[in-house]
C-alpha cells in the first residue's frame, strides 16, 4: 500500500513540475525584448 502511494505521489510531482515549466516558459516567450529606456531615466 505504501509503495503504491509513493508511486502515485511521485507521478503527481512530475506532472506538476511539467505543468509549471510549460506555464513559465509561455509567460517568458518575449523575455529577450528590451523596451527603449525613456530619456528621463537615462540620467
ModelCIF file with pLDDT and N, C-alpha, C, O atoms, coordinates in Angstrom:
data_MODEL
#
_entry.id   MODEL 
#
_entity.id                         1 
_entity.type                       polymer 
_entity.pdbx_number_of_molecules   1 
#
_entity_poly.entity_id                      1 
_entity_poly.type                           'polypeptide(L)' 
_entity_poly.nstd_linkage                   no 
_entity_poly.nstd_monomer                   no 
_entity_poly.pdbx_seq_one_letter_code       
;(UNK)(UNK)(UNK)(UNK)(UNK)(UNK)(UNK)(UNK)(UNK)(UNK)(UNK)(UNK)(UNK)(UNK)(UNK)(UNK)
(UNK)(UNK)(UNK)(UNK)(UNK)(UNK)(UNK)(UNK)(UNK)(UNK)(UNK)(UNK)(UNK)(UNK)(UNK)(UNK)
(UNK)(UNK)(UNK)(UNK)(UNK)(UNK)(UNK)(UNK)(UNK)(UNK)(UNK)
;
_entity_poly.pdbx_seq_one_letter_code_can   XXXXXXXXXXXXXXXXXXXXXXXXXXXXXXXXXXXXXXXXXXX 
_entity_poly.pdbx_strand_id                 A 
#
loop_
_entity_poly_seq.entity_id 
_entity_poly_seq.num 
_entity_poly_seq.mon_id 
_entity_poly_seq.hetero 
1 1  UNK n 
1 2  UNK n 
1 3  UNK n 
1 4  UNK n 
1 5  UNK n 
1 6  UNK n 
1 7  UNK n 
1 8  UNK n 
1 9  UNK n 
1 10 UNK n 
1 11 UNK n 
1 12 UNK n 
1 13 UNK n 
1 14 UNK n 
1 15 UNK n 
1 16 UNK n 
1 17 UNK n 
1 18 UNK n 
1 19 UNK n 
1 20 UNK n 
1 21 UNK n 
1 22 UNK n 
1 23 UNK n 
1 24 UNK n 
1 25 UNK n 
1 26 UNK n 
1 27 UNK n 
1 28 UNK n 
1 29 UNK n 
1 30 UNK n 
1 31 UNK n 
1 32 UNK n 
1 33 UNK n 
1 34 UNK n 
1 35 UNK n 
1 36 UNK n 
1 37 UNK n 
1 38 UNK n 
1 39 UNK n 
1 40 UNK n 
1 41 UNK n 
1 42 UNK n 
1 43 UNK n 
#
_struct_asym.id          A 
_struct_asym.entity_id   1 
#
loop_
_ma_qa_metric.id 
_ma_qa_metric.mode 
_ma_qa_metric.name 
_ma_qa_metric.software_group_id 
_ma_qa_metric.type 
1 global pLDDT . pLDDT 
2 local  pLDDT . pLDDT 
#
_ma_qa_metric_global.metric_id      1 
_ma_qa_metric_global.metric_value   82.16 
_ma_qa_metric_global.model_id       1 
_ma_qa_metric_global.ordinal_id     1 
#
loop_
_ma_qa_metric_local.label_asym_id 
_ma_qa_metric_local.label_comp_id 
_ma_qa_metric_local.label_seq_id 
_ma_qa_metric_local.metric_id 
_ma_qa_metric_local.metric_value 
_ma_qa_metric_local.model_id 
_ma_qa_metric_local.ordinal_id 
A UNK 1  2 87.00 1 1  
A UNK 2  2 90.00 1 2  
A UNK 3  2 93.00 1 3  
A UNK 4  2 95.00 1 4  
A UNK 5  2 95.00 1 5  
A UNK 6  2 96.00 1 6  
A UNK 7  2 96.00 1 7  
A UNK 8  2 97.00 1 8  
A UNK 9  2 97.00 1 9  
A UNK 10 2 96.00 1 10 
A UNK 11 2 97.00 1 11 
A UNK 12 2 97.00 1 12 
A UNK 13 2 97.00 1 13 
A UNK 14 2 97.00 1 14 
A UNK 15 2 97.00 1 15 
A UNK 16 2 96.00 1 16 
A UNK 17 2 94.00 1 17 
A UNK 18 2 92.00 1 18 
A UNK 19 2 90.00 1 19 
A UNK 20 2 86.00 1 20 
A UNK 21 2 81.00 1 21 
A UNK 22 2 80.00 1 22 
A UNK 23 2 77.00 1 23 
A UNK 24 2 72.00 1 24 
A UNK 25 2 66.00 1 25 
A UNK 26 2 61.00 1 26 
A UNK 27 2 59.00 1 27 
A UNK 28 2 60.00 1 28 
A UNK 29 2 58.00 1 29 
A UNK 30 2 57.00 1 30 
A UNK 31 2 56.00 1 31 
A UNK 32 2 60.00 1 32 
A UNK 33 2 63.00 1 33 
A UNK 34 2 66.00 1 34 
A UNK 35 2 72.00 1 35 
A UNK 36 2 82.00 1 36 
A UNK 37 2 85.00 1 37 
A UNK 38 2 87.00 1 38 
A UNK 39 2 87.00 1 39 
A UNK 40 2 87.00 1 40 
A UNK 41 2 85.00 1 41 
A UNK 42 2 79.00 1 42 
A UNK 43 2 68.00 1 43 
#
loop_
_atom_site.group_PDB 
_atom_site.id 
_atom_site.type_symbol 
_atom_site.label_atom_id 
_atom_site.label_alt_id 
_atom_site.label_comp_id 
_atom_site.label_asym_id 
_atom_site.label_entity_id 
_atom_site.label_seq_id 
_atom_site.pdbx_PDB_ins_code 
_atom_site.Cartn_x 
_atom_site.Cartn_y 
_atom_site.Cartn_z 
_atom_site.occupancy 
_atom_site.B_iso_or_equiv 
_atom_site.pdbx_formal_charge 
_atom_site.auth_seq_id 
_atom_site.auth_comp_id 
_atom_site.auth_asym_id 
_atom_site.auth_atom_id 
_atom_site.pdbx_PDB_model_num 
ATOM 1   N N  . UNK A 1 1  ? 0.832  -1.194 0.000   1.00 87.00 ? 1  UNK A N  1 
ATOM 2   C CA . UNK A 1 1  ? 0.000  0.000  0.000   1.00 87.00 ? 1  UNK A CA 1 
ATOM 3   C C  . UNK A 1 1  ? 0.874  1.254  0.000   1.00 87.00 ? 1  UNK A C  1 
ATOM 4   O O  . UNK A 1 1  ? 0.620  2.188  -0.761  1.00 87.00 ? 1  UNK A O  1 
ATOM 5   N N  . UNK A 1 2  ? 1.893  1.278  0.844   1.00 90.00 ? 2  UNK A N  1 
ATOM 6   C CA . UNK A 1 2  ? 2.759  2.438  0.956   1.00 90.00 ? 2  UNK A CA 1 
ATOM 7   C C  . UNK A 1 2  ? 3.528  2.681  -0.348  1.00 90.00 ? 2  UNK A C  1 
ATOM 8   O O  . UNK A 1 2  ? 3.739  3.819  -0.768  1.00 90.00 ? 2  UNK A O  1 
ATOM 9   N N  . UNK A 1 3  ? 3.940  1.568  -0.973  1.00 93.00 ? 3  UNK A N  1 
ATOM 10  C CA . UNK A 1 3  ? 4.699  1.674  -2.221  1.00 93.00 ? 3  UNK A CA 1 
ATOM 11  C C  . UNK A 1 3  ? 3.839  2.282  -3.330  1.00 93.00 ? 3  UNK A C  1 
ATOM 12  O O  . UNK A 1 3  ? 4.323  3.100  -4.113  1.00 93.00 ? 3  UNK A O  1 
ATOM 13  N N  . UNK A 1 4  ? 2.583  1.893  -3.399  1.00 95.00 ? 4  UNK A N  1 
ATOM 14  C CA . UNK A 1 4  ? 1.661  2.437  -4.390  1.00 95.00 ? 4  UNK A CA 1 
ATOM 15  C C  . UNK A 1 4  ? 1.430  3.925  -4.151  1.00 95.00 ? 4  UNK A C  1 
ATOM 16  O O  . UNK A 1 4  ? 1.391  4.712  -5.096  1.00 95.00 ? 4  UNK A O  1 
ATOM 17  N N  . UNK A 1 5  ? 1.279  4.303  -2.897  1.00 95.00 ? 5  UNK A N  1 
ATOM 18  C CA . UNK A 1 5  ? 1.060  5.707  -2.553  1.00 95.00 ? 5  UNK A CA 1 
ATOM 19  C C  . UNK A 1 5  ? 2.243  6.557  -2.991  1.00 95.00 ? 5  UNK A C  1 
ATOM 20  O O  . UNK A 1 5  ? 2.050  7.621  -3.579  1.00 95.00 ? 5  UNK A O  1 
ATOM 21  N N  . UNK A 1 6  ? 3.464  6.108  -2.715  1.00 96.00 ? 6  UNK A N  1 
ATOM 22  C CA . UNK A 1 6  ? 4.654  6.876  -3.093  1.00 96.00 ? 6  UNK A CA 1 
ATOM 23  C C  . UNK A 1 6  ? 4.824  6.917  -4.611  1.00 96.00 ? 6  UNK A C  1 
ATOM 24  O O  . UNK A 1 6  ? 5.328  7.904  -5.147  1.00 96.00 ? 6  UNK A O  1 
ATOM 25  N N  . UNK A 1 7  ? 4.421  5.883  -5.292  1.00 96.00 ? 7  UNK A N  1 
ATOM 26  C CA . UNK A 1 7  ? 4.493  5.862  -6.750  1.00 96.00 ? 7  UNK A CA 1 
ATOM 27  C C  . UNK A 1 7  ? 3.536  6.894  -7.350  1.00 96.00 ? 7  UNK A C  1 
ATOM 28  O O  . UNK A 1 7  ? 3.908  7.647  -8.250  1.00 96.00 ? 7  UNK A O  1 
ATOM 29  N N  . UNK A 1 8  ? 2.318  6.920  -6.851  1.00 97.00 ? 8  UNK A N  1 
ATOM 30  C CA . UNK A 1 8  ? 1.326  7.898  -7.327  1.00 97.00 ? 8  UNK A CA 1 
ATOM 31  C C  . UNK A 1 8  ? 1.765  9.309  -6.966  1.00 97.00 ? 8  UNK A C  1 
ATOM 32  O O  . UNK A 1 8  ? 1.626  10.228 -7.773  1.00 97.00 ? 8  UNK A O  1 
ATOM 33  N N  . UNK A 1 9  ? 2.289  9.486  -5.770  1.00 97.00 ? 9  UNK A N  1 
ATOM 34  C CA . UNK A 1 9  ? 2.768  10.798 -5.352  1.00 97.00 ? 9  UNK A CA 1 
ATOM 35  C C  . UNK A 1 9  ? 3.922  11.272 -6.239  1.00 97.00 ? 9  UNK A C  1 
ATOM 36  O O  . UNK A 1 9  ? 3.982  12.448 -6.598  1.00 97.00 ? 9  UNK A O  1 
ATOM 37  N N  . UNK A 1 10 ? 4.822  10.382 -6.589  1.00 96.00 ? 10 UNK A N  1 
ATOM 38  C CA . UNK A 1 10 ? 5.933  10.721 -7.464  1.00 96.00 ? 10 UNK A CA 1 
ATOM 39  C C  . UNK A 1 10 ? 5.466  11.139 -8.845  1.00 96.00 ? 10 UNK A C  1 
ATOM 40  O O  . UNK A 1 10 ? 5.992  12.094 -9.417  1.00 96.00 ? 10 UNK A O  1 
ATOM 41  N N  . UNK A 1 11 ? 4.479  10.430 -9.386  1.00 97.00 ? 11 UNK A N  1 
ATOM 42  C CA . UNK A 1 11 ? 3.931  10.796 -10.697 1.00 97.00 ? 11 UNK A CA 1 
ATOM 43  C C  . UNK A 1 11 ? 3.235  12.149 -10.650 1.00 97.00 ? 11 UNK A C  1 
ATOM 44  O O  . UNK A 1 11 ? 3.320  12.927 -11.600 1.00 97.00 ? 11 UNK A O  1 
ATOM 45  N N  . UNK A 1 12 ? 2.549  12.430 -9.549  1.00 97.00 ? 12 UNK A N  1 
ATOM 46  C CA . UNK A 1 12 ? 1.879  13.718 -9.400  1.00 97.00 ? 12 UNK A CA 1 
ATOM 47  C C  . UNK A 1 12 ? 2.896  14.853 -9.342  1.00 97.00 ? 12 UNK A C  1 
ATOM 48  O O  . UNK A 1 12 ? 2.674  15.913 -9.927  1.00 97.00 ? 12 UNK A O  1 
ATOM 49  N N  . UNK A 1 13 ? 3.996  14.645 -8.651  1.00 97.00 ? 13 UNK A N  1 
ATOM 50  C CA . UNK A 1 13 ? 5.048  15.665 -8.561  1.00 97.00 ? 13 UNK A CA 1 
ATOM 51  C C  . UNK A 1 13 ? 5.640  15.925 -9.934  1.00 97.00 ? 13 UNK A C  1 
ATOM 52  O O  . UNK A 1 13 ? 5.845  17.081 -10.306 1.00 97.00 ? 13 UNK A O  1 
ATOM 53  N N  . UNK A 1 14 ? 5.919  14.880 -10.690 1.00 97.00 ? 14 UNK A N  1 
ATOM 54  C CA . UNK A 1 14 ? 6.476  15.039 -12.036 1.00 97.00 ? 14 UNK A CA 1 
ATOM 55  C C  . UNK A 1 14 ? 5.498  15.808 -12.925 1.00 97.00 ? 14 UNK A C  1 
ATOM 56  O O  . UNK A 1 14 ? 5.903  16.701 -13.670 1.00 97.00 ? 14 UNK A O  1 
ATOM 57  N N  . UNK A 1 15 ? 4.213  15.464 -12.846 1.00 97.00 ? 15 UNK A N  1 
ATOM 58  C CA . UNK A 1 15 ? 3.205  16.150 -13.661 1.00 97.00 ? 15 UNK A CA 1 
ATOM 59  C C  . UNK A 1 15 ? 3.107  17.623 -13.286 1.00 97.00 ? 15 UNK A C  1 
ATOM 60  O O  . UNK A 1 15 ? 3.005  18.476 -14.168 1.00 97.00 ? 15 UNK A O  1 
ATOM 61  N N  . UNK A 1 16 ? 3.137  17.937 -11.998 1.00 96.00 ? 16 UNK A N  1 
ATOM 62  C CA . UNK A 1 16 ? 3.033  19.328 -11.568 1.00 96.00 ? 16 UNK A CA 1 
ATOM 63  C C  . UNK A 1 16 ? 4.270  20.136 -11.963 1.00 96.00 ? 16 UNK A C  1 
ATOM 64  O O  . UNK A 1 16 ? 4.152  21.305 -12.331 1.00 96.00 ? 16 UNK A O  1 
ATOM 65  N N  . UNK A 1 17 ? 5.435  19.535 -11.892 1.00 94.00 ? 17 UNK A N  1 
ATOM 66  C CA . UNK A 1 17 ? 6.659  20.225 -12.323 1.00 94.00 ? 17 UNK A CA 1 
ATOM 67  C C  . UNK A 1 17 ? 6.597  20.495 -13.825 1.00 94.00 ? 17 UNK A C  1 
ATOM 68  O O  . UNK A 1 17 ? 6.994  21.569 -14.277 1.00 94.00 ? 17 UNK A O  1 
ATOM 69  N N  . UNK A 1 18 ? 6.107  19.537 -14.593 1.00 92.00 ? 18 UNK A N  1 
ATOM 70  C CA . UNK A 1 18 ? 5.973  19.727 -16.038 1.00 92.00 ? 18 UNK A CA 1 
ATOM 71  C C  . UNK A 1 18 ? 5.006  20.858 -16.349 1.00 92.00 ? 18 UNK A C  1 
ATOM 72  O O  . UNK A 1 18 ? 5.294  21.700 -17.200 1.00 92.00 ? 18 UNK A O  1 
ATOM 73  N N  . UNK A 1 19 ? 3.872  20.891 -15.676 1.00 90.00 ? 19 UNK A N  1 
ATOM 74  C CA . UNK A 1 19 ? 2.887  21.953 -15.904 1.00 90.00 ? 19 UNK A CA 1 
ATOM 75  C C  . UNK A 1 19 ? 3.466  23.315 -15.533 1.00 90.00 ? 19 UNK A C  1 
ATOM 76  O O  . UNK A 1 19 ? 3.254  24.291 -16.252 1.00 90.00 ? 19 UNK A O  1 
ATOM 77  N N  . UNK A 1 20 ? 4.193  23.392 -14.422 1.00 86.00 ? 20 UNK A N  1 
ATOM 78  C CA . UNK A 1 20 ? 4.806  24.653 -14.008 1.00 86.00 ? 20 UNK A CA 1 
ATOM 79  C C  . UNK A 1 20 ? 5.849  25.106 -15.020 1.00 86.00 ? 20 UNK A C  1 
ATOM 80  O O  . UNK A 1 20 ? 5.957  26.298 -15.307 1.00 86.00 ? 20 UNK A O  1 
ATOM 81  N N  . UNK A 1 21 ? 6.608  24.178 -15.555 1.00 81.00 ? 21 UNK A N  1 
ATOM 82  C CA . UNK A 1 21 ? 7.629  24.511 -16.545 1.00 81.00 ? 21 UNK A CA 1 
ATOM 83  C C  . UNK A 1 21 ? 6.991  25.032 -17.831 1.00 81.00 ? 21 UNK A C  1 
ATOM 84  O O  . UNK A 1 21 ? 7.473  26.011 -18.400 1.00 81.00 ? 21 UNK A O  1 
ATOM 85  N N  . UNK A 1 22 ? 5.938  24.409 -18.288 1.00 80.00 ? 22 UNK A N  1 
ATOM 86  C CA . UNK A 1 22 ? 5.249  24.858 -19.501 1.00 80.00 ? 22 UNK A CA 1 
ATOM 87  C C  . UNK A 1 22 ? 4.627  26.237 -19.284 1.00 80.00 ? 22 UNK A C  1 
ATOM 88  O O  . UNK A 1 22 ? 4.695  27.093 -20.165 1.00 80.00 ? 22 UNK A O  1 
ATOM 89  N N  . UNK A 1 23 ? 4.027  26.452 -18.127 1.00 77.00 ? 23 UNK A N  1 
ATOM 90  C CA . UNK A 1 23 ? 3.385  27.738 -17.845 1.00 77.00 ? 23 UNK A CA 1 
ATOM 91  C C  . UNK A 1 23 ? 4.413  28.863 -17.767 1.00 77.00 ? 23 UNK A C  1 
ATOM 92  O O  . UNK A 1 23 ? 4.167  29.957 -18.274 1.00 77.00 ? 23 UNK A O  1 
ATOM 93  N N  . UNK A 1 24 ? 5.543  28.614 -17.149 1.00 72.00 ? 24 UNK A N  1 
ATOM 94  C CA . UNK A 1 24 ? 6.545  29.670 -17.031 1.00 72.00 ? 24 UNK A CA 1 
ATOM 95  C C  . UNK A 1 24 ? 7.230  29.931 -18.371 1.00 72.00 ? 24 UNK A C  1 
ATOM 96  O O  . UNK A 1 24 ? 7.608  31.068 -18.653 1.00 72.00 ? 24 UNK A O  1 
ATOM 97  N N  . UNK A 1 25 ? 7.395  28.912 -19.190 1.00 66.00 ? 25 UNK A N  1 
ATOM 98  C CA . UNK A 1 25 ? 8.022  29.103 -20.500 1.00 66.00 ? 25 UNK A CA 1 
ATOM 99  C C  . UNK A 1 25 ? 7.119  29.935 -21.401 1.00 66.00 ? 25 UNK A C  1 
ATOM 100 O O  . UNK A 1 25 ? 7.614  30.758 -22.172 1.00 66.00 ? 25 UNK A O  1 
ATOM 101 N N  . UNK A 1 26 ? 5.821  29.740 -21.322 1.00 61.00 ? 26 UNK A N  1 
ATOM 102 C CA . UNK A 1 26 ? 4.919  30.518 -22.166 1.00 61.00 ? 26 UNK A CA 1 
ATOM 103 C C  . UNK A 1 26 ? 4.829  31.960 -21.680 1.00 61.00 ? 26 UNK A C  1 
ATOM 104 O O  . UNK A 1 26 ? 4.566  32.858 -22.480 1.00 61.00 ? 26 UNK A O  1 
ATOM 105 N N  . UNK A 1 27 ? 5.040  32.202 -20.398 1.00 59.00 ? 27 UNK A N  1 
ATOM 106 C CA . UNK A 1 27 ? 4.988  33.563 -19.874 1.00 59.00 ? 27 UNK A CA 1 
ATOM 107 C C  . UNK A 1 27 ? 6.249  34.335 -20.232 1.00 59.00 ? 27 UNK A C  1 
ATOM 108 O O  . UNK A 1 27 ? 6.227  35.565 -20.271 1.00 59.00 ? 27 UNK A O  1 
ATOM 109 N N  . UNK A 1 28 ? 7.340  33.639 -20.493 1.00 60.00 ? 28 UNK A N  1 
ATOM 110 C CA . UNK A 1 28 ? 8.622  34.287 -20.785 1.00 60.00 ? 28 UNK A CA 1 
ATOM 111 C C  . UNK A 1 28 ? 8.963  34.247 -22.264 1.00 60.00 ? 28 UNK A C  1 
ATOM 112 O O  . UNK A 1 28 ? 10.134 34.329 -22.634 1.00 60.00 ? 28 UNK A O  1 
ATOM 113 N N  . UNK A 1 29 ? 7.967  34.124 -23.099 1.00 58.00 ? 29 UNK A N  1 
ATOM 114 C CA . UNK A 1 29 ? 8.229  33.991 -24.521 1.00 58.00 ? 29 UNK A CA 1 
ATOM 115 C C  . UNK A 1 29 ? 8.948  35.223 -25.076 1.00 58.00 ? 29 UNK A C  1 
ATOM 116 O O  . UNK A 1 29 ? 9.791  35.107 -25.965 1.00 58.00 ? 29 UNK A O  1 
ATOM 117 N N  . UNK A 1 30 ? 8.613  36.391 -24.551 1.00 57.00 ? 30 UNK A N  1 
ATOM 118 C CA . UNK A 1 30 ? 9.243  37.621 -25.016 1.00 57.00 ? 30 UNK A CA 1 
ATOM 119 C C  . UNK A 1 30 ? 10.274 38.101 -24.005 1.00 57.00 ? 30 UNK A C  1 
ATOM 120 O O  . UNK A 1 30 ? 10.427 39.306 -23.804 1.00 57.00 ? 30 UNK A O  1 
ATOM 121 N N  . UNK A 1 31 ? 10.974 37.188 -23.377 1.00 56.00 ? 31 UNK A N  1 
ATOM 122 C CA . UNK A 1 31 ? 11.956 37.520 -22.345 1.00 56.00 ? 31 UNK A CA 1 
ATOM 123 C C  . UNK A 1 31 ? 13.142 38.296 -22.858 1.00 56.00 ? 31 UNK A C  1 
ATOM 124 O O  . UNK A 1 31 ? 13.813 38.971 -22.078 1.00 56.00 ? 31 UNK A O  1 
ATOM 125 N N  . UNK A 1 32 ? 13.424 38.223 -24.149 1.00 60.00 ? 32 UNK A N  1 
ATOM 126 C CA . UNK A 1 32 ? 14.577 38.910 -24.698 1.00 60.00 ? 32 UNK A CA 1 
ATOM 127 C C  . UNK A 1 32 ? 14.234 40.313 -25.189 1.00 60.00 ? 32 UNK A C  1 
ATOM 128 O O  . UNK A 1 32 ? 15.113 41.044 -25.644 1.00 60.00 ? 32 UNK A O  1 
ATOM 129 N N  . UNK A 1 33 ? 12.980 40.685 -25.100 1.00 63.00 ? 33 UNK A N  1 
ATOM 130 C CA . UNK A 1 33 ? 12.554 42.007 -25.544 1.00 63.00 ? 33 UNK A CA 1 
ATOM 131 C C  . UNK A 1 33 ? 12.947 43.041 -24.506 1.00 63.00 ? 33 UNK A C  1 
ATOM 132 O O  . UNK A 1 33 ? 12.610 42.905 -23.330 1.00 63.00 ? 33 UNK A O  1 
ATOM 133 N N  . UNK A 1 34 ? 13.660 44.079 -24.936 1.00 66.00 ? 34 UNK A N  1 
ATOM 134 C CA . UNK A 1 34 ? 14.045 45.162 -24.039 1.00 66.00 ? 34 UNK A CA 1 
ATOM 135 C C  . UNK A 1 34 ? 13.513 46.470 -24.607 1.00 66.00 ? 34 UNK A C  1 
ATOM 136 O O  . UNK A 1 34 ? 14.001 46.949 -25.630 1.00 66.00 ? 34 UNK A O  1 
ATOM 137 N N  . UNK A 1 35 ? 12.515 47.047 -23.947 1.00 72.00 ? 35 UNK A N  1 
ATOM 138 C CA . UNK A 1 35 ? 11.965 48.306 -24.454 1.00 72.00 ? 35 UNK A CA 1 
ATOM 139 C C  . UNK A 1 35 ? 12.979 49.443 -24.313 1.00 72.00 ? 35 UNK A C  1 
ATOM 140 O O  . UNK A 1 35 ? 13.896 49.376 -23.495 1.00 72.00 ? 35 UNK A O  1 
ATOM 141 N N  . UNK A 1 36 ? 12.801 50.463 -25.107 1.00 82.00 ? 36 UNK A N  1 
ATOM 142 C CA . UNK A 1 36 ? 13.701 51.616 -25.054 1.00 82.00 ? 36 UNK A CA 1 
ATOM 143 C C  . UNK A 1 36 ? 13.518 52.355 -23.732 1.00 82.00 ? 36 UNK A C  1 
ATOM 144 O O  . UNK A 1 36 ? 12.393 52.590 -23.291 1.00 82.00 ? 36 UNK A O  1 
ATOM 145 N N  . UNK A 1 37 ? 14.622 52.712 -23.116 1.00 85.00 ? 37 UNK A N  1 
ATOM 146 C CA . UNK A 1 37 ? 14.589 53.406 -21.824 1.00 85.00 ? 37 UNK A CA 1 
ATOM 147 C C  . UNK A 1 37 ? 14.244 54.873 -22.085 1.00 85.00 ? 37 UNK A C  1 
ATOM 148 O O  . UNK A 1 37 ? 14.848 55.505 -22.951 1.00 85.00 ? 37 UNK A O  1 
ATOM 149 N N  . UNK A 1 38 ? 13.271 55.424 -21.338 1.00 87.00 ? 38 UNK A N  1 
ATOM 150 C CA . UNK A 1 38 ? 12.908 56.834 -21.534 1.00 87.00 ? 38 UNK A CA 1 
ATOM 151 C C  . UNK A 1 38 ? 14.102 57.753 -21.220 1.00 87.00 ? 38 UNK A C  1 
ATOM 152 O O  . UNK A 1 38 ? 14.975 57.416 -20.421 1.00 87.00 ? 38 UNK A O  1 
ATOM 153 N N  . UNK A 1 39 ? 14.110 58.892 -21.859 1.00 87.00 ? 39 UNK A N  1 
ATOM 154 C CA . UNK A 1 39 ? 15.193 59.857 -21.701 1.00 87.00 ? 39 UNK A CA 1 
ATOM 155 C C  . UNK A 1 39 ? 15.333 60.316 -20.251 1.00 87.00 ? 39 UNK A C  1 
ATOM 156 O O  . UNK A 1 39 ? 16.447 60.537 -19.775 1.00 87.00 ? 39 UNK A O  1 
ATOM 157 N N  . UNK A 1 40 ? 14.207 60.461 -19.545 1.00 87.00 ? 40 UNK A N  1 
ATOM 158 C CA . UNK A 1 40 ? 14.262 60.933 -18.149 1.00 87.00 ? 40 UNK A CA 1 
ATOM 159 C C  . UNK A 1 40 ? 14.927 59.918 -17.203 1.00 87.00 ? 40 UNK A C  1 
ATOM 160 O O  . UNK A 1 40 ? 15.410 60.296 -16.136 1.00 87.00 ? 40 UNK A O  1 
ATOM 161 N N  . UNK A 1 41 ? 14.952 58.646 -17.585 1.00 85.00 ? 41 UNK A N  1 
ATOM 162 C CA . UNK A 1 41 ? 15.555 57.628 -16.726 1.00 85.00 ? 41 UNK A CA 1 
ATOM 163 C C  . UNK A 1 41 ? 17.015 57.350 -17.068 1.00 85.00 ? 41 UNK A C  1 
ATOM 164 O O  . UNK A 1 41 ? 17.687 56.618 -16.341 1.00 85.00 ? 41 UNK A O  1 
ATOM 165 N N  . UNK A 1 42 ? 17.512 57.915 -18.150 1.00 79.00 ? 42 UNK A N  1 
ATOM 166 C CA . UNK A 1 42 ? 18.875 57.642 -18.594 1.00 79.00 ? 42 UNK A CA 1 
ATOM 167 C C  . UNK A 1 42 ? 19.929 58.413 -17.775 1.00 79.00 ? 42 UNK A C  1 
ATOM 168 O O  . UNK A 1 42 ? 21.117 58.103 -17.862 1.00 79.00 ? 42 UNK A O  1 
ATOM 169 N N  . UNK A 1 43 ? 19.516 59.388 -17.004 1.00 68.00 ? 43 UNK A N  1 
ATOM 170 C CA . UNK A 1 43 ? 20.458 60.222 -16.258 1.00 68.00 ? 43 UNK A CA 1 
ATOM 171 C C  . UNK A 1 43 ? 21.180 59.447 -15.183 1.00 68.00 ? 43 UNK A C  1 
ATOM 172 O O  . UNK A 1 43 ? 22.008 60.009 -14.467 1.00 68.00 ? 43 UNK A O  1 
#
